Amino acid sequence: EKKDHEVYSCHVSPDGSRLVTVAGDGYVRIWSTEAIYNIDKPEYASQPKQLAAMTYHSGTIHSVRFSGNNKYLASGADDKLDSYSKLGKESRELRLYAGSNEPPPVENWRVFRRLIGHENDVQDLGWSYDSSILVSVGLDSKLVVWSGHTFEKLKTLSQHQSHVKGITFDPANKYFATASDDRTIKIFRFTSPPPNATSHDQVHNFVLEHTVSKPFSASPLTTYFRRCSWSPDGNHIAAANATNGPVSSVAIINRGTWESEINLIGHEGPVEVTAFSPRLFSKEPPPPSGTNEQQPPSVTVIACAGQDKTLSVWNTSFPRPFFISHELAAKSISDLAWTPDGEKLFLTSLDGTVGLFIFQKGELGYPVDTAQNEKALEKFGVGRRIGVVEGTDAYLLEEHSKAGELRGVQGRMGELMGDGAAQRGPATNGISNGLHPNGVNSTSGPPEPSAPLTNGHTMAGAASQPPAPQPPPPDPQQQRIDRIKQRVTITKDGKKRITPLLLSSSSGVAESALPKPHLQASAQQRTQVSSENAPETILDLSKPFDGLPKGGLGALLFGNKRKYAEMEDENEVTPEKRAQEISRQGGQAPIVLNRPEGLVAPQGPPIKDDT
């Protein structure tokens, strides 16, 4: 109705009851979708279409988005500010300025927080699907990540080299993608932060995963937006303002490989905005949910628009668009927004137009049940975090699981390193007492056949069995070490911490918590040799010990050095004699000698050979 200002963005609330639009007049306008759908019906003539109008920005507003939990409304403008708006509990009329033609508001929306983080115009916004974060992009080439709970700035990303004009989130809540005038799309990986997250906690979050540049190497820089969209099944990204040779196109980027093999070609001008329908569709009516019939294959629907003022709607099962509408407005189409049912599409244009397309049932296909959407996202990890609510029971369950994993790892490592042989009984010199090295019993005669066992006892009766050996008493030192290993404590903020174990050579607890491979001979010798006489613990230097190298303790500490050849007359050792003696013993003699008068050849009387 009013075309006085350019309309830059629109969005539909998750419940589908409200439409929000922003324009160059600085107003955020909220509309009733029910009144818009039934505008031709007389019973809705008295129902107001505009629910509220807010003027909290001082400049042109470029983007507006509802949060996924339907609690907040975020808007970004050229005053470098992002605003969080929230619907008040009580509805009351707001005081209007004199001379204003605005109708009285039906709903009370108030600014909940104003966010300062950009140095230039904010071009686009995007909420994560769980509403844990909001990401704003702008002409300062920056991405600012805000907490969706505390509205604090968590991180600023500066990977782009030019204006950033579009953002979209992965429905599996693992990635978000941004489009920039540096002719790239960058995919960032993230983990949803907790409600009490701070910027210090998120240093290693929101990391760059991949950069896509091939489809945009020749894309024009004249578009106002580069609004991309992620498919509801999480498999594809539709990137606006791509090119295929000299022709404008929409690049379809595959998830995982991040390569573009499909292009949607047909628009005469650059495409500024793409939007996937939030629902999956099937060509045939799906069977009732209670039956066991096989579900038909599902497809996705995408709408594209841009500077050629044309809207095209594509279905992944057809190579051509099945719906095209030309000359919808006098200027470029700036934004597209689907309703939650996936069969209605709103659009905005820079000439002030706000349009609505309502598709009849079956024109786009037949909407698949939302459970199929969730099932399609399960392969990307959606829903795996659902489990026991954090608490005492959860911590005990996790500790029990970790203890079982540790026992399993120690058992496998022990089998590989030979620890299992140490449990068969005491041994001497690595050989068990009952068997010789060849495996023959120490007693003469052939080995007697063992009697069959029943429940651990022989059939001859318990009287013929020798008394079972008493287990060795537990080592109190080892028990104390086991108690302090892996001691889990819970901090005030609910996080678990493992108390560190000091490993020092001077302390008696200098043992590692990892599985320890023991040599079989050493483990068995310790059962026969007392600890005070074990050479591993006490070294008596007054007695000869074969473990010292040649030269004794001094050689162990300082090492062996090559000595000069012993001379018969050590008092008259000269360099000439030393050189000749070395050459006589098979060594290499020096060619020249360093003398005060310079380098001279070694000369001297020959040494007599006594032999």
ZAMARGU-4260 file (C-alpha; in steps of 0.2 Angstrom, whole numbers, plus 5000, padded with zeros to 4 digits):
<rodrens>
0) 5000/5000/5000 | 5014/5012/5005 | 5028/5013/4992 | 5037/5029/4999 | 5053/5020/5004
5) 5064/5005/4999 | 5060/4989/5008 | 5076/4979/5011 | 5071/4964/5021 | 5057/4953/5027
10) 5054/4937/5038 | 5040/4926/5044 | 5040/4921/5063 | 5042/4902/5067 | 5024/4901/5071
15) 5019/4909/5055 | 5007/4922/5063 | 5018/4937/5060 | 5027/4945/5045 | 5041/4958/5049
20) 5048/4971/5036 | 5061/4984/5037 | 5064/4999/5025 | 5073/5015/5022 | 5061/5025/5034
25) 5069/5017/5049 | 5054/5008/5054 | 5052/4989/5059 | 5034/4985/5055 | 5026/4969/5061
30) 5011/4963/5051 | 4997/4950/5055 | 4999/4936/5042 | 4981/4930/5045 | 4974/4947/5040
35) 4985/4947/5024 | 4979/4930/5019 | 4961/4935/5021 | 4961/4952/5015 | 4947/4949/5003
40) 4935/4942/5016 | 4923/4955/5024 | 4925/4947/5041 | 4943/4952/5041 | 4940/4970/5035
45) 4940/4977/5053 | 4955/4967/5059 | 4971/4977/5059 | 4985/4971/5047 | 4999/4981/5055
50) 5002/4975/5073 | 5017/4986/5078 | 5029/4999/5071 | 5046/5002/5080 | 5058/5017/5076
55) 5073/5012/5086 | 5086/5014/5072 | 5093/5031/5067 | 5096/5025/5049 | 5090/5013/5035
60) 5087/4995/5041 | 5094/4982/5030 | 5090/4966/5038 | 5078/4958/5051 | 5076/4941/5057
65) 5065/4931/5070 | 5074/4919/5082 | 5070/4901/5080 | 5063/4900/5098 | 5051/4914/5093
70) 5056/4925/5108 | 5067/4939/5099 | 5068/4949/5084 | 5084/4955/5078 | 5087/4970/5066
75) 5103/4978/5058 | 5104/4995/5051 | 5117/5007/5044 | 5119/5015/5061 | 5131/5001/5064
80) 5119/4994/5078 | 5110/4978/5080 | 5094/4978/5090 | 5086/4964/5100 | 5067/4967/5102
85) 5055/4957/5113 | 5036/4956/5113 | 5030/4963/5130 | 5018/4953/5141 | 5005/4966/5142
90) 4998/4975/5126 | 4996/4994/5128 | 4996/5009/5116 | 5013/5018/5114 | 5014/5037/5114
95) 5015/5043/5096 | 5024/5059/5089 | 5012/5073/5084 | 5009/5072/5065 | 5012/5054/5063
100) 5000/5044/5052 | 5004/5027/5061 | 4990/5017/5067 | 4990/5013/5086 | 5000/4997/5089
105) 4991/4981/5094 | 5006/4973/5101 | 5019/4980/5113 | 5037/4977/5106 | 5051/4985/5116
110) 5070/4985/5113 | 5078/4972/5124 | 5096/4976/5120 | 5106/4987/5108 | 5122/4979/5102
115) 5138/4988/5097 | 5151/4979/5087 | 5152/4984/5069 | 5161/4999/5062 | 5150/5001/5046
120) 5133/4996/5040 | 5125/4979/5045 | 5120/4970/5029 | 5113/4954/5035 | 5108/4943/5050
125) 5106/4925/5054 | 5101/4915/5069 | 5107/4897/5073 | 5093/4884/5073 | 5093/4882/5091
130) 5094/4901/5094 | 5110/4900/5104 | 5119/4913/5093 | 5116/4927/5081 | 5129/4932/5068
135) 5129/4949/5060 | 5138/4954/5044 | 5142/4970/5037 | 5152/4982/5026 | 5166/4982/5038
140) 5171/4965/5032 | 5168/4957/5049 | 5157/4944/5056 | 5151/4947/5074 | 5145/4932/5084
145) 5133/4936/5098 | 5126/4925/5112 | 5107/4921/5110 | 5106/4920/5129 | 5116/4935/5137
150) 5117/4945/5121 | 5136/4947/5124 | 5149/4948/5110 | 5157/4931/5109 | 5169/4933/5094
155) 5173/4944/5080 | 5179/4935/5063 | 5189/4945/5050 | 5193/4932/5037 | 5184/4941/5023
160) 5193/4954/5013 | 5178/4964/5007 | 5160/4968/5011 | 5150/4954/5018 | 5132/4953/5012
165) 5124/4937/5016 | 5124/4923/5029 | 5115/4907/5031 | 5115/4893/5045 | 5116/4874/5043
170) 5099/4866/5049 | 5110/4853/5058 | 5118/4867/5068 | 5136/4863/5063 | 5141/4876/5051
175) 5136/4893/5045 | 5141/4901/5028 | 5144/4919/5023 | 5145/4927/5006 | 5156/4942/5002
180) 5161/4954/4989 | 5179/4946/4989 | 5170/4933/4978 | 5171/4919/4991 | 5159/4910/5002
185) 5167/4904/5018 | 5160/4890/5029 | 5163/4891/5047 | 5161/4876/5060 | 5154/4880/5077
190) 5148/4871/5092 | 5133/4879/5101 | 5139/4888/5116 | 5131/4886/5133 | 5120/4900/5140
195) 5134/4906/5152 | 5147/4907/5138 | 5159/4921/5137 | 5171/4927/5124 | 5186/4919/5134
200) 5177/4902/5132 | 5174/4903/5114 | 5192/4907/5108 | 5193/4890/5099 | 5175/4890/5093
205) 5169/4897/5076 | 5184/4891/5065 | 5185/4893/5047 | 5181/4876/5038 | 5182/4879/5020
210) 5183/4893/5007 | 5173/4892/4990 | 5178/4904/4977 | 5177/4895/4960 | 5159/4899/4955
215) 5162/4918/4960 | 5178/4922/4951 | 5169/4933/4939 | 5153/4938/4949 | 5149/4957/4948
220) 5151/4968/4963 | 5135/4979/4959 | 5123/4968/4970 | 5116/4976/4986 | 5115/4958/4994
225) 5122/4941/4992 | 5109/4932/5002 | 5112/4913/5002 | 5101/4899/5009 | 5104/4881/5016
230) 5093/4867/5011 | 5081/4859/5024 | 5090/4842/5023 | 5107/4850/5026 | 5114/4844/5009
235) 5116/4860/4999 | 5119/4878/4999 | 5111/4889/4986 | 5124/4904/4983 | 5118/4920/4975
240) 5127/4931/4962 | 5137/4916/4955 | 5142/4915/4936 | 5144/4901/4924 | 5155/4909/4910
245) 5147/4925/4905 | 5129/4920/4912 | 5123/4924/4929 | 5118/4909/4939 | 5115/4901/4957
250) 5128/4889/4962 | 5123/4874/4972 | 5137/4869/4984 | 5137/4851/4991 | 5140/4849/5009
255) 5156/4840/5015 | 5166/4842/4998 | 5160/4860/4997 | 5161/4859/4978 | 5149/4866/4966
260) 5143/4855/4952 | 5126/4862/4948 | 5121/4879/4942 | 5104/4886/4941 | 5104/4896/4925
265) 5090/4907/4918 | 5091/4924/4926 | 5096/4939/4915 | 5104/4949/4929 | 5113/4945/4945
270) 5104/4935/4958 | 5104/4944/4975 | 5093/4932/4986 | 5090/4913/4986 | 5078/4905/4999
275) 5075/4886/5001 | 5057/4881/5007 | 5058/4875/5025 | 5049/4859/5020 | 5053/4844/5010
280) 5041/4839/4996 | 5037/4823/4987 | 5030/4821/4970 | 5016/4810/4976 | 5005/4811/4991
285) 5014/4803/5006 | 5005/4788/5014 | 4997/4790/5031 | 5010/4790/5045 | 5002/4775/5053
290) 5005/4763/5039 | 5020/4753/5034 | 5021/4759/5016 | 5037/4766/5010 | 5039/4784/5009
295) 5041/4792/4992 | 5058/4801/4988 | 5058/4819/4994 | 5064/4834/4985 | 5068/4852/4989
300) 5061/4868/4983 | 5071/4884/4980 | 5066/4902/4975 | 5078/4914/4967 | 5077/4933/4963
305) 5088/4948/4960 | 5091/4963/4949 | 5081/4957/4934 | 5065/4959/4944 | 5061/4941/4941
310) 5056/4927/4953 | 5060/4909/4948 | 5055/4893/4959 | 5065/4877/4956 | 5062/4859/4961
315) 5077/4847/4962 | 5068/4834/4952 | 5067/4846/4936 | 5081/4854/4926 | 5071/4870/4923
320) 5061/4881/4934 | 5043/4876/4935 | 5037/4894/4940 | 5043/4911/4933 | 5036/4928/4936
325) 5043/4943/4927 | 5042/4961/4931 | 5036/4959/4948 | 5043/4976/4953 | 5051/4992/4946
330) 5067/4989/4955 | 5078/4974/4961 | 5070/4961/4973 | 5079/4962/4990 | 5073/4948/5000
335) 5062/4932/5001 | 5054/4923/5015 | 5044/4907/5016 | 5031/4903/5028 | 5033/4888/5040
340) 5021/4877/5030 | 5033/4880/5015 | 5019/4884/5003 | 5018/4903/5004 | 5032/4915/4999
345) 5034/4934/5003 | 5045/4945/4994 | 5051/4963/4996 | 5058/4975/4983 | 5068/4991/4983
350) 5053/5000/4975 | 5043/4998/4991 | 5033/4983/4986 | 5029/4969/4998 | 5022/4954/4988
355) 5014/4937/4993 | 5013/4921/4982 | 5002/4907/4988 | 5004/4891/4980 | 4990/4879/4978
360) 4991/4861/4986 | 5001/4850/4975 | 5009/4864/4964 | 5026/4863/4973 | 5023/4845/4978
365) 5016/4837/4993 | 5024/4842/5010 | 5033/4828/5019 | 5030/4826/5038 | 5042/4836/5048
370) 5049/4820/5056 | 5056/4816/5039 | 5066/4832/5040 | 5073/4827/5056 | 5077/4810/5050
375) 5086/4817/5035 | 5097/4828/5047 | 5101/4813/5059 | 5116/4808/5048 | 5124/4825/5052
380) 5123/4822/5071 | 5106/4830/5075 | 5098/4823/5091 | 5114/4814/5097 | 5115/4825/5112
385) 5099/4820/5119 | 5102/4809/5134 | 5102/4809/5153 | 5100/4827/5160 | 5116/4833/5168
390) 5116/4829/5187 | 5122/4817/5200 | 5116/4802/5191 | 5124/4808/5175 | 5141/4811/5183
395) 5140/4793/5191 | 5135/4785/5175 | 5149/4794/5165 | 5162/4789/5179 | 5156/4771/5178
400) 5158/4771/5159 | 5175/4778/5159 | 5181/4766/5172 | 5175/4751/5162 | 5184/4759/5146
405) 5200/4760/5156 | 5199/4742/5162 | 5197/4736/5145 | 5211/4746/5138 | 5223/4740/5152
410) 5218/4722/5148 | 5221/4723/5130 | 5238/4732/5133 | 5243/4719/5146 | 5239/4705/5134
415) 5250/4713/5120 | 5264/4717/5132 | 5264/4700/5141 | 5256/4705/5158 | 5245/4690/5158
420) 5259/4678/5161 | 5263/4686/5177 | 5246/4681/5185 | 5250/4662/5183 | 5260/4661/5199
425) 5277/4664/5206 | 5292/4661/5195 | 5311/4660/5196 | 5322/4667/5183 | 5307/4669/5172
430) 5302/4651/5173 | 5287/4644/5183 | 5290/4633/5198 | 5280/4619/5192 | 5287/4618/5174
435) 5305/4617/5167 | 5309/4628/5152 | 5304/4614/5140 | 5287/4613/5148 | 5291/4596/5157
440) 5286/4594/5175 | 5300/4594/5188 | 5294/4577/5195 | 5300/4562/5186 | 5288/4552/5175
445) 5275/4557/5162 | 5263/4570/5167 | 5247/4563/5174 | 5231/4567/5165 | 5221/4581/5173
450) 5204/4576/5179 | 5188/4583/5172 | 5182/4599/5181 | 5165/4602/5186 | 5161/4620/5193
455) 5179/4622/5196 | 5182/4606/5206 | 5188/4589/5201 | 5176/4574/5200 | 5187/4565/5213
460) 5181/4576/5226 | 5187/4591/5236 | 5198/4580/5247 | 5211/4576/5234 | 5213/4594/5229
465) 5228/4603/5237 | 5224/4618/5247 | 5222/4634/5237 | 5237/4646/5239 | 5233/4661/5249
470) 5233/4677/5239 | 5247/4689/5243 | 5242/4703/5255 | 5238/4719/5246 | 5251/4733/5245
475) 5246/4748/5255 | 5256/4759/5244 | 5248/4753/5229 | 5231/4755/5236 | 5235/4773/5241
480) 5240/4776/5223 | 5225/4768/5216 | 5214/4780/5227 | 5222/4796/5221 | 5222/4791/5203
485) 5208/4798/5192 | 5200/4807/5207 | 5186/4817/5200 | 5180/4833/5208 | 5165/4845/5203
490) 5168/4863/5203 | 5156/4877/5207 | 5151/4880/5189 | 5147/4861/5187 | 5162/4856/5177
495) 5172/4840/5181 | 5190/4841/5185 | 5203/4827/5188 | 5215/4830/5202 | 5232/4830/5195
500) 5244/4817/5202 | 5262/4823/5205 | 5275/4812/5197 | 5291/4814/5205 | 5307/4803/5206
505) 5309/4807/5224 | 5291/4803/5230 | 5284/4785/5232 | 5270/4788/5220 | 5280/4790/5204
510) 5270/4779/5194 | 5259/4782/5179 | 5241/4779/5177 | 5243/4772/5160 | 5244/4753/5157
515) 5262/4748/5161 | 5270/4734/5152 | 5280/4723/5164 | 5294/4711/5159 | 5289/4693/5163
520) 5306/4689/5171 | 5306/4705/5182 | 5288/4702/5188 | 5292/4684/5193 | 5309/4688/5201
525) 5301/4700/5212 | 5291/4686/5220 | 5307/4677/5225 | 5319/4692/5229 | 5316/4703/5244
530) 5314/4721/5240 | 5328/4727/5251 | 5341/4716/5241 | 5334/4720/5224 | 5347/4727/5212
535) 5334/4738/5205 | 5332/4748/5221 | 5349/4747/5230 | 5366/4749/5222 | 5381/4745/5234
540) 5396/4754/5227 | 5408/4744/5239 | 5405/4728/5229 | 5409/4724/5211 | 5394/4727/5200
545) 5393/4722/5182 | 5381/4735/5177 | 5395/4749/5178 | 5405/4752/5162 | 5423/4749/5160
550) 5431/4763/5170 | 5420/4762/5185 | 5409/4776/5191 | 5420/4790/5184 | 5417/4783/5167
555) 5398/4782/5170 | 5398/4800/5175 | 5411/4808/5163 | 5412/4796/5149 | 5427/4788/5141
560) 5439/4799/5132 | 5453/4794/5120 | 5470/4796/5129 | 5486/4799/5121 | 5498/4785/5118
565) 5508/4780/5133 | 5526/4785/5131 | 5541/4777/5139 | 5548/4794/5145 | 5534/4805/5149
570) 5545/4819/5156 | 5552/4822/5139 | 5537/4820/5128 | 5538/4831/5113 | 5526/4834/5098
575) 5538/4825/5087 | 5539/4809/5098 | 5520/4810/5100 | 5517/4810/5082 | 5529/4796/5078
580) 5522/4785/5092 | 5504/4787/5086 | 5510/4783/5068 | 5519/4768/5075 | 5504/4761/5084
585) 5493/4762/5068 | 5485/4779/5071 | 5486/4794/5059 | 5501/4806/5061 | 5498/4825/5059
590) 5505/4833/5044 | 5510/4849/5052 | 5513/4856/5069 | 5508/4872/5077 | 5524/4881/5083
595) 5527/4899/5089 | 5536/4902/5073 | 5522/4895/5063 | 5516/4878/5055 | 5531/4866/5053
600) 5533/4848/5047 | 5535/4836/5061 | 5553/4831/5062 | 5563/4822/5075 | 5574/4807/5079
605) 5566/4790/5075 | 5560/4780/5090 | 5569/4764/5091 | 5558/4748/5090 | 5563/4737/5105
610) 5556/4722/5095
</rodrens>
